[in-house]
């Protein structure tokens, strides 16, 4: 494997899809001009609303305006391109929160539907019920890049380490985590979780993120990160909109896994029998 340059486009997506696509396209061209080989974008890259606008503008994948635009953008720039996620119409009347990977010829190489739904009530009063509008995916996704194997995930997935271990043990060298993390959870958990996923798997973690204030006053954390397999943060984008790039030295994957080969040390075990709170106290 050789090295490459990755770009994280940190953006504040609005409820205007055409404007969002134009913004991302301009940034992607500039990232490519600055040497990026792999351009990545956040979750909800084409539309950020949280209400009826997303459902109204969702379409089946083959007809989705963002899917068509980003395929052409990859072809135009000649770079690998990750559309962090777009809302695609699904069979059950809900949507799929779908991450798409395009090669430099504009071909769709792999897709991944976000598996874990963000259904939470936060301490600041914010409440999210992602499963109301989105149906969860059920399949993992790997893709061959020129430099190694990519494992694809989205945002809230990062709280489920078994997914990342499975991807790494199936051959992943790099893990993408496009996100729209809330400010409350971002301040508490964003960096530590991403560093943990990198350390546990010996993979590079690439996490382009939304930032700022969106429609309906939703606030996202920013801080797009690139983390090395030993856990070092190679890139922290802070809270500003912009193009942020990092050099990936692929030799560091084997180096980290050679130091602590934990991916080879799993042991079978019997799952614990559940205890009631009363039994646990006794």
N, C-alpha and C positions, 0 to 999 in steps of 0.2 A: 504494500500500500504506500502511496505517497501522500503529501499534504495537499490541502486546498484552503480556500478562503470562503468563509460563510458570512452572509449578511443577514442580520435581523432588522426588519423594517418595523420600527415602533411607531404606532399610529393611534389617532383618536378617530375611530370610525363613527360616522354619523348615520342618520336614517335616510340618506340620499345615496342610492346604490351607484348611480352613474358618477357622482362626484367621488365616491370612495374608490371606484375602479380607476378613475383618472389619476387620483392622488397616488395610489399604489403603483400604477404603471410608470409615472414619472420617477418615483423613488427607485423602482427596480432598474430602470435604465441608468440612473446615476450610480447605483450600486455596482452594476455590471461594468460601467466605465471606470470605477475605482478598483476593479479586479475581482469582484465576487464571482465564485464558481457555482455557489449554491445560495439562492435567495429565498429567505423564509419570511412568512407573514403570520400575524396572530390569528387566533380564533375569531370568528365573526368578521372576517376581513372585508366582506362585501357589504354588510349591513349590521348596524348595532341599534336596536330599538327596544326589544323586550316586550313589544305589544303587537298590535294587528299588522303593522307594516311589514314585519318579517314574514308572517304567514301569507300576506297578500302578494308578496313578491317572490315567494318560493316557487320553484319549478322543478320538474324532473331533471336529473343531472344533465342529460344530453341537450336540453333546451335552456339551461340556466345561463343567464347573461354573464355572470361572473366566471363560470366554468369556461365558456367560449372565449371570453376576453383574456383570461389568464393562460389558456393554451396558446393563444396568439402571442401573448407577451413573452412566454418562454421561448417560442420560436424566434421572435424578434431579437431578444437579447442573447440567445444561444447559451443560456445558463439553465441549470436545474432550478426548478421553482416549486416551492411548497405554498399552496393556498391553504393557510392555516385551518380554516373551516368556512363552509358556506351552508346555508339552509336549503336542503333539497327535499322536495315533496316525497313522502313515503306512502306505502301502500295502505296503512291503517288510518289515514287522514291526518296524522301528525307529520313531523318533519324529521329528517336525519341531519345531525350536526356533523358534516362530512369534511374530512381533510383530504386534499387532492395533491398528488405529486406528479409533476410534468417533467419530461426530459427536455434537452435543448432543442429538439425538433418539434416540440409542442405536443408530443404524444402523452396521453394519460397513462402513467406507469403503474400507479397504485392508488387505492382509495381506502379510507378508514372512517368508520362511523363511531363517534364518541360513545364509549361503552358505559361509563358511569355518570348518572344524572345528578346534577347539583340541586338537590331538594333540601334547603336549609333555611333556618331563621337565625340571623346574626345578632350579636349583642347590641348593635347600634339601631336595631329595628328593621333593617333591610331583610326582605324575605324573597326567596327564589324557589320556584317549582318547575324546574326544567322539564320534568317528565310530563307536564301538562301539554306542552307543545312539541316535544321531541321524543321519539322512540329510541331506546338504547340500542346500540350496536351489539353484536355478539361474536364478531370475528376479529382476530388479531391481524396485523398487516406488516409484512416485511417487503423491502424493495432493494434491488441491487443498484448501488451507485458505483461510479468509477473507482471510488476509494474504499469501498467496503459495503456493509449491509446496514440499511436504515430500518429502524423500528418506529412505527407511527403511533402516537397517542394524542390526546387533546385534554388540556387544562385539568379538570377535577380528577381525571385518571391518575394524576401523580400521587394521590393519596392511597393508591392500591399497589403496593410494591410487588405483589405477586405477578402482576401484568408485566412489569419491567424485567423481572428475573426470567420469566418465560421467554420474552423477546430476546434477551441476551443469550440464554441457553440454546435458542434456536438460531443464533448466528449474528444478532445485531451488534454492530460496532458503534452506531450513533443512534440517539433517541431524540425525536422531535416532540416538543410539548407546547404547541401554540396555545396561547391562553388569553383570557379576559378576566384575570384574577381581581377580586374586590380589594379595595384598600385595606379593609379590616383584616381579612385573612392574609393578604399579601404581606403586611407589616409583620404579622406573627409567624408565618410559615413558609412563604415563597422560597426564599433562598435555602433554608435548611432542608426542605423536602427535595429540592432539585439536586442539591449537593449529595444528599443521601442516595437518591436514585443513581447518580453517577458512580459513587463509591461502591454501592452494592453490586453493580453490574460490570464495572470496569469499562463503561461506555462514555463517549462524549454526549452530553445533554445540551440540546439546542432549544431554547425556549423564547421565541419572539412573543411580545406581549402588547396588549392594548394599554393605553395610558390616558389619563385625563377624565373629563366630564362628557358624558354622552347624552343622547335623548333620554327623557324621563329622569334626568338627574342621576343616572347610574355613573358611579365613579370607579375607575380601574387603576391598578397599582403601578403599571409600568415595570421598570427594572428588567427588561429583557436580559436573559442570562445565557452565557455559554460556559459550561462547566467541564473541566478535564476529567479523565477517568480516575485520577487520584483525589479528586475533590476540589482542586483549585478553581476559583472563579476567574476565567479568562476575560470575561466581558460582563459588565453591569451597566446598562444603558441609562440608569437613573429614571427620571420622570418626564423628560422632554421627548417630543416627537422628533424622529430622525432616523438616519441610516447608521447602523452600528455593525462593525465588521471585526472578525477575529480569524487568526490563522489556526488551522487544525493540523497538528502533527500526528499522523496516524500511528507512528511508532509508539506513542504513549499508551495505546490500548494494550498491546502485548506486555509492555513494561509494567503497567499497573496490575494486570492479571497475573503476571509472573511473581510479583511481590506477595500478593494474597490471592491464591487461586480458589476463592470460595465458590465460584460457579461450579466447581468439580466436587464439592464436598457436601452436597445435599444428602440427608439421611431420611429414610422413611420413618414416619412416626404415627402413632395412633392419635387421632383428634381427641381433645379433652371432652369429657362428658359435661354438658352444661350444668351449672349450679345455680339455684335460686339465690337471691341476695341473702336470705336467712341462712341457707346452708353455708354460703361462703363465709358469713360472719362467725358461724360456729366452728 
